[in-house]
Amino acid sequence: PPPDSNAGGLLWCPPSASSSTVNSPLCQSGAYSGGNRWIWSAGTWKPVNETLAAASQRAAEVLGAATPAGTRFGVAAEFLLLVNASLGQIMEQWQQNQNERNAGNRS
């Protein structure tokens, strides 16, 4: 799992973390408690995809972008970067929706 850090604008925490001990807006909001641990799981794929994309880009460079294998690695890297960008946008939107929902519950 990623460390408690700002990863792409979002703060992550492990599902077993106590909201009182982890300094993260999502942890503090209780977003990862109970049945919402799946959102943490979705976020753990971002660093994995970044690593795979970087390795794929490097493989494309080593093999040559004009070779069939190099082309496949280049396409894979592009796909993974697009997935990560989309995942980041989705996570940010989800966080905004959670914040609005929680604000509405407090009024």
N, C-alpha and C positions, 0 to 999 in steps of 0.2 A: 504493500500500500504506500501511497505517497506520503511524505512527512507533512505535518501540520504547517503548511506554507501557502503563500499566495501563488497558485498555479493557474496561470492564464486569467487572472482577475478574480478567481474564486478561491475561497479558503476551504480546505478539506480537513476532515477529521476521521479517525477510525471509528467504525460502528460501536466499538466497546468503550469509547471515551466518554467520560462524564462531562456533561455540559458545563459543570461548574469548574472543571479543571482545564478545559481546552479553550483557548482564546480565539475562537472562530465564530463569525456571525451565524453560520449555518449550524454549528454545534450548539451554540447558545440558544438558537431558536427552537431546538428540539427536532430539526428537520431529519436527523438521522436516527431518531428514536423509533421504537416500535416497528411498524411496517414500512418505514421510509428508508431503510438501509440500502435498498436497491439504488437510490440516487447516488450514494457513496460509491457503490460498485460501478456504476456507469462512469463516474469520474476517474476511476483508477485506470481506465483504458487510455486516457490522454497521454501520459508519459510512455506507455507501452507503444502506442502508435507513433509518437515522436521518435522513439528509438528505432523502430522498424523503418520509418520513412527515411531517417538519416542513413541507415545501413543500406537501404535500397538505392538511395541517391548515390552513395559511394560505390556500390556495385555497378550501377549504370556508368559511372565515370571510368571505373577500372576496365569494364568489359567493352566500353565504347557505346555511346548512345545510338550509333547506327547499326549495331549488331542486334539480332533478334532478342538475345538474352538481355542486353543492355536496354533495349526498348521496353521489354517487359518490366524490368526493375524500375525504370523511369516512370512508367505508367502506374505501377504499384505505389511508388513514393507520392506521386501526385494525388492518387486516390486517398491514401492515408492522411495527407495534409488537408484535403477537403473534408474528410470525415471529422478530423479534429477541430477544424474551424466551425463546422456545423454543430458538433457536440458542445463546443464552448458557447456558442450562441444559444443553444437550447438550455444549457445549464444556467446561463445568466438570466434567460427569460423565466425559467422555473424559479430561480431565487427571487426575482422581482415579484412574481406571482405569490410566492410564499410570504414575502414581506408585506405585500398589500393585504393578503388574507389575515395575517397575524395582526396588522394594524387595525383592520376592521373588527376583529374579535375583541380588541382592547377598548373600543369606543362604546 
